[in-house]
């Protein structure tokens, strides 16, 4: 441990910062290759399931994520140890992208359902989108301009960031320290973790289904936040409740 930063957190910070600097130096091509895209998209590559967790859109994005990783990740790793901390971190990241991809697939099929009902095949729709790129527009009375625009956002929008992983870590922190008092920068009122963390998750649920943004940009992957937090919660719940002592985090 160096200056209060645990080993895993330190290395995660370094990897994220190095890749962010690489994005600034090389350009968006690195972000393009390492962000996660809908598997129907020709831009999708298998490694993106992992690499998207280390990419960030801009300075503010990485600043808030790395600050949260340092603040909560260090406390969690000190209790769980490096191996279990990394298990929570990457499991939450995987849970995050599964939730978000599932939601994106639902939105995609909902948007193209009018075309499918008119006889278009899914294969032709996907080929058309991939061939024409992000500026594509399916010309048909069944698709409004607004729906076309949203379809492009769902199909070509890349998922990136460590937020899902960090939400899992935050959930783990709350499970271990329910009485700890936390607060948002924009709401400087201390709130116990057992109320604060569920409250944050509930705001993400509302944002995901209404589009109303509270403390995050409107393009935030809210379902990824929810998936990461739930994954972290269930891992910690299992470790705490299991009868097998070797799996307990609080033994």
Order of alpha helices (4+ residues) and beta strands (2+ residues): alpha-alpha-alpha-alpha-alpha-alpha-alpha-alpha-alpha-beta-beta-alpha-alpha
